[in-house]
Amino acid sequence: MADIATRSEHRCCGGTLGFHEHESEALGLPARFALFRPGTARGASRPPALFCLAGLTCDETTFATKGNALRFAAAHGLMLVFPDTSPRRAGVPGEDEDWDLGTGAGFYLDATAEPWRTHYRMGSYVNDELPALVEARFGAAPGRRGIMGHSMGGHGALVLALRDPERWHSVSALAPIAHPAAVPWGHKAFGAYLGPDRDGWAAHDATLLLRAGHTHPTPILVDQGDADQFLSEQLRPDALAEAAEAAGQKLRLRRHAGYDHSYWFIQSVIEDHVAHHARLLRG
Ligand SMILES: N[C@@H](CCC(=O)N[C@@H](CS)C(=O)NCC(=O)O)C(=O)O
């Protein structure tokens, strides 16, 4: 496991928030992440880690800075892990041209199509490499992990947890891209990263995973603002709810009048998400 460079560290909410960089094996590039370690008030020497995945245009600082999650994680004795949203400077032609493809838009999957497949491997990075790293190097509890995310990050959280419920013990999402194979953001990203054969997209779409019989043993919490500018064109929580119902998946989809897609919405509901994960991870 490569060295980790700590770029800065800050006392916060009785714990410590650090911004770190390391050589990622999965990405084949340097990668940055932020990590919040709670104080020891709850007496847990190895806190469970809750992974927080951000959306399009964000980086490892965004959710940590704007999400309002740290004080609640501190109260519940949870570690928070904030990965970046894509590889950086991968050298793919055009990767910085669009805000919804390439840099800042890794979609938490391993690309299979050229020229993305070498470095655009955020699926393996978030699912495998980063959990192993925070457990080995930052003292996260082995085998007790939760995952949540916003928008593209909500898509990532739902897909990773539905695909591997043994690895992710709790899952929630805020305004997730719930059916990416059916919406413009997903068409663009999946078409580039996975190629035009849509059969290969199903394993990266939470609604299609539920339709194929994948479920998670715990209830899934999803919050959605009804004034979200992306709701009808890009997010499709209704499709997720229908698929969950048909699959027998417990899903609590809460709609919030007047809230948009921004971190102001996340700030307003994050307390319940951290509590949801704490209940399942800490027992
Ligand atoms: N750049 C896009 C918006 C992108 C966007 O809203 N990104 C969301 C995630 S999908 C976000 O959280 N952005 C970062 C922020 O608000 O700080 C636009 O112009 O419409």
Ligand as a Chemical Component Dictionary entry (heavy atoms), coordinates in Angstrom:
data_LIG
# 
_chem_comp.id                   LIG 
_chem_comp.type                 NON-POLYMER 
_chem_comp.pdbx_formal_charge   0 
_chem_comp.three_letter_code    LIG 
# 
loop_
_chem_comp_atom.comp_id 
_chem_comp_atom.atom_id 
_chem_comp_atom.alt_atom_id 
_chem_comp_atom.type_symbol 
_chem_comp_atom.charge 
_chem_comp_atom.model_Cartn_x 
_chem_comp_atom.model_Cartn_y 
_chem_comp_atom.model_Cartn_z 
_chem_comp_atom.pdbx_ordinal 
LIG N1  N1  N 0 -22.737 22.626 -13.681 1  
LIG C1  C1  C 0 -24.092 22.155 -13.717 2  
LIG C2  C2  C 0 -24.589 21.839 -12.356 3  
LIG C3  C3  C 0 -23.830 20.750 -11.741 4  
LIG C4  C4  C 0 -24.392 20.393 -10.423 5  
LIG O1  O1  O 0 -25.463 20.851 -10.008 6  
LIG N2  N2  N 0 -23.676 19.579 -9.717  7  
LIG C5  C5  C 0 -24.156 19.141 -8.453  8  
LIG C6  C6  C 0 -24.029 17.655 -8.385  9  
LIG S1  S1  S 0 -24.896 16.876 -9.728  10 
LIG C7  C7  C 0 -23.333 19.721 -7.342  11 
LIG O2  O2  O 0 -23.478 19.324 -6.229  12 
LIG N3  N3  N 0 -22.449 20.677 -7.654  13 
LIG C8  C8  C 0 -21.477 21.202 -6.702  14 
LIG C9  C9  C 0 -21.946 22.301 -5.823  15 
LIG O3  O3  O 0 -23.122 22.665 -5.827  16 
LIG O4  O4  O 0 -21.106 22.769 -5.050  17 
LIG C10 C10 C 0 -24.994 23.158 -14.360 18 
LIG O5  O5  O 0 -24.483 24.187 -14.713 19 
LIG O6  O6  O 0 -26.174 22.876 -14.495 20 
# 
loop_
_chem_comp_bond.comp_id 
_chem_comp_bond.atom_id_1 
_chem_comp_bond.atom_id_2 
_chem_comp_bond.value_order 
_chem_comp_bond.pdbx_ordinal 
LIG N1  C1  SING 1  
LIG C1  C2  SING 2  
LIG C1  C10 SING 3  
LIG C2  C3  SING 4  
LIG C3  C4  SING 5  
LIG C4  O1  DOUB 6  
LIG C4  N2  SING 7  
LIG N2  C5  SING 8  
LIG C5  C6  SING 9  
LIG C5  C7  SING 10 
LIG C6  S1  SING 11 
LIG C7  O2  DOUB 12 
LIG C7  N3  SING 13 
LIG N3  C8  SING 14 
LIG C8  C9  SING 15 
LIG C9  O3  DOUB 16 
LIG C9  O4  SING 17 
LIG C10 O5  DOUB 18 
LIG C10 O6  SING 19 
# 
